[in-house]
Amino acid sequence: MFLMCILCFDDGVFILLIDEKRHEIIAEMGDGFNFFNHDIWTYKVGKTWLGKRIILSVVFSDN
């Protein structure tokens, strides 16, 4: 299963997560509270200066 298309901004560094496998995403971002077999994973990647949470949604495809 591969990731469709995601660009993540993490601590001032852009991480390109296109065509990465689930194991590679876990190595880069950690497993968080995501179930390995689900098609959508979410990560809390930061907060804005107003206190709003920045959430990254990772969507996998079976193609």
Backbone hydrogen bonds, N-H to C=O, Kabsch-Sander energy under -0.5 kcal/mol:
donor,donor_aa,acceptor,acceptor_aa,energy
2,F,61,S,-1.4
3,L,20,E,-1.3
4,M,59,V,-1.9
8,C,15,I,-2.4
10,D,8,C,-0.7
10,D,13,V,-2.7
13,V,10,D,-1.5
15,I,8,C,-3.0
16,L,14,F,-0.5
17,L,6,I,-2.0
17,L,15,I,-0.6
19,D,3,L,-1.5
20,E,17,L,-0.7
25,I,21,K,-2.0
26,I,22,R,-2.3
27,A,23,H,-2.0
28,E,24,E,-1.8
29,M,25,I,-3.5
30,G,25,I,-0.6
30,G,26,I,-1.8
34,N,31,D,-2.0
38,H,35,F,-1.6
41,W,58,V,-2.8
43,Y,56,L,-2.4
45,V,43,Y,-0.7
45,V,54,I,-2.6
46,G,54,I,-1.0
48,T,52,K,-2.7
51,G,48,T,-1.7
54,I,46,G,-3.0
55,I,53,R,-0.6
56,L,43,Y,-3.3
57,S,55,I,-0.5
58,V,41,W,-3.7
58,V,56,L,-0.5
59,V,57,S,-0.5
60,F,39,D,-3.0
60,F,58,V,-0.5
61,S,2,F,-2.8
